Amino acid sequence: MAAYLLMRFAKGKIYPLFLIAGLGIALALNHQRFYLFGLRLLNFREGMFLIPLSLGLSVLIVFLTINCVKRKSLSALIVAGLTLVMLINLSTVAAMIPEYGLLRVALGRESREEFLSRTLYAYTAFRFVNEQLPPSAKILLIGENEEYYLDRNFVANSPLDDNIIVGIVDSSRSSEEIRNRLKEMGITHIFYNVSEVKRVNLTYGSFNWANKEARERFFRFLSDKKYLRLIFFSKGVFIYKLL
């Protein structure tokens, strides 16, 4: 069967079929919808690893489209599918212009700092770190995944990696032990983004505590003034100094 399909593909006789399949996969990747007849094939976390396939898929779609045009084998359905994919991508980009006020920056009506403060709610916290913490500071980021504007040494994990703080808390018995483990890592401060913690946990299940006691132990540690001192708070972002 595979040999038969490859032979027909080489002759260009099933380009339209492959093009339709490619468009369907492209739409699934674009909207992270991995279902077949109502059954979920992949969760969002697993599906993220398929995103690099988009590059090869784009090349394949262009190749098939060009060859279908040459062979005059493009049906109205395929043309509609191509148009739909392009319109979806264009509308996604176009929607970002008014949503983020990109024209104001492009036209010089808004400064870089104003734009970042308006569109990146944690940017004020990043500025505090860059301006107020010593160059020797080493920060543990909890929940925060947009570290580009952070000009200090930091330790972080993506939502797809093992969660650093969860691993530490699960294997510790007290706030003192958590503090000591962080000290051993050279951590001087903690950057805790509440909104991002909720988002990545809901989307990726990143904060998968070993049990209820571990979760409670983590929050006891955050509120324990013997080991942490709150030095900054804004828009759900807390920055602590490790004592």
Stockholm file with secondary structure:
# STOCKHOLM 1.0

chainA/1-243         MAAYLLMRFAKGKIYPLFLIAGLGIALALNHQRFYLFGLRLLNFREGMFLIPLSLGLSVLIVFLTINCVKRKSLSALIVAGLTLVMLINLSTVAAMIPEYGLLRVALGRESREEFLSRTLYAYTAFRFVNEQLPPSAKILLIGENEEYYLDRNFVANSPLDDNIIVGIVDSSRSSEEIRNRLKEMGITHIFYNVSEVKRVNLTYGSFNWANKEARERFFRFLSDKKYLRLIFFSKGVFIYKLL
#=GR chainA/1-243 SS CHHHHHHHHHTTTTHHHHHHHHHHHHHHHHHTCCEETTEECSCHHHHGGGTTHHHHHHHHHHHHHHHHHHHTCCCHHHHHHHHHHHHHHHHHHHHHHHHHTHHHHHTTSSCHHHHHHHHCTTHHHHHHHHHHSCTTCEEEEESCCCCTTCCSEEECCCTTSCCHHHHHHHTCSSHHHHHHHHHHTTCCEEEEEHHHHHHHHHHHCCCCCSSHHHHHHHHHHHHCTTTEEEEEEETTEEEEEEC
#=GC SS_cons         CHHHHHHHHHTTTTHHHHHHHHHHHHHHHHHTCCEETTEECSCHHHHGGGTTHHHHHHHHHHHHHHHHHHHTCCCHHHHHHHHHHHHHHHHHHHHHHHHHTHHHHHTTSSCHHHHHHHHCTTHHHHHHHHHHSCTTCEEEEESCCCCTTCCSEEECCCTTSCCHHHHHHHTCSSHHHHHHHHHHTTCCEEEEEHHHHHHHHHHHCCCCCSSHHHHHHHHHHHHCTTTEEEEEEETTEEEEEEC
//
